[in-house]
Amino acid sequence: MAKEAGAALNRLDRRKARTRAALIRAAQAFIADGQTSVPILEITQAADVGMGSFYNHFDSKEDLFHAAVEEALDRHGALLDELTLDLDDPAEIFARSFRLTGRLHRRHPELSKVLLNRGMALTRSERGLVPRARRDIQAATQAGRFTVADTELALTVAAGAALSLGQLLHDQPDRDDARAADQITEDLLRMFGLPADEAREVCRRPLPNLDELAQGDSAA
Amino acid sequence: MAKEAGAALNRLDRRKARTRAALIRAAQAFIADGQTSVPILEITQAADVGMGSFYNHFDSKEDLFHAAVEEALDRHGALLDELTLDLDDPAEIFARSFRLTGRLHRRHPELSKVLLNRGMALTRSERGLVPRARRDIQAATQAGRFTVADTELALTVAAGAALSLGQLLHDQPDRDDARAADQITEDLLRMFGLPADEAREVCRRPLPNLDELAQGDSAA
């Protein structure tokens, strides 16, 4: 994406964008390692930019870390949008998004750890999975597919489960991540009122080829 | 508790225990505020102990923070044990523990924030709610009360929901915490295979008087 927009930017703007991106990547790596108490100097060294450059882009370390997480969530949200474009049923959009999110923890372990280390505040975020899941649960309820009395409570369980699934998958490297993600999605669909047989069937439908997209995503 | 044990300790041991407890309390307050990057000196000042005392008790700040969270989890686990002593049905023990845990976020906001700031690693902890919920889900499945194929996946959803419920309750101070906790418990019981009417009935049974116990707990 930076490449496409870059043609319109002058040399200074391009350099600024590169510096900001390098700082964000470095911050994501430190957050993924749980090293949020790292000094700013060390972040700028890891990003290979001057200490002075830091304050051209961010007011504080917290400001940078916040931007790093938001950027990761936006990237995840854009991926989910792309991978559910062909669907109309909001129940299936929810299911596919949840199944795919469950598969991303191992495919993008660094991004996953960035998000897990951000912790529970993420379950209330207005970026990434949460606003999309809210929209899908509401639409599925309006369409009579789900029987959910309180969207925020349903969302609370789903968001908590999405994060704790990631923790489980990192802690149990031998566990089949696809099967675990599909089983939890099926359980959530039943909890939201979908008949058991349909919940099971929806969670066994084929998924878009994540390998190809994940490759494209990594290279961006 | 420190008072009861103290009678058997000599003066130096008592002072050591006081110092350790003061450091743990200070650490819990900093974690609750999300200030994990605070210098050790500031923690010792908040605890009103000398900087040298710190290293008599803990190897590092991370060591102290870890102990602070474990201590909070043990306290919560002991409370749940006490409040479910009169029950035999593991499904109801799970339900009551989850309903009570949901009610603790507002009653003990500082403890709750310590736990929420600890983040997702908590869903895999062997202290506090998680090992008790694992035991109850397994027992309820063996007794034919739950129909759970994979205890760890069921536990993953329950632990994630317990934490994200806390986040929701802090973010939405006007929301009825008891009603939200009971609704999510009921949803989880249905997910675990309890018939809908029974799930609802179990979650409407009276609870032990948390006010009295919470008072005792705070004073300890």
Interface residues (C-beta under 8 A of the other chain):
Chain A: T36 S37 L116 N117 R118 G119 M120 A121 T123 R124 A149 D150 E152 L153 A154 T156 V157 A159 G160 A161 A162 L163 S164 L165 G166 Q167 L168 D171 Q172 A180 Q183 I184 D187 L188 R190 M191
Chain B: T36 S37 L116 N117 R118 G119 M120 A121 T123 R124 A149 D150 E152 L153 A154 T156 V157 A159 G160 A161 A162 L163 S164 L165 G166 Q167 L168 D171 Q172 A180 Q183 I184 D187 L188 R190 M191
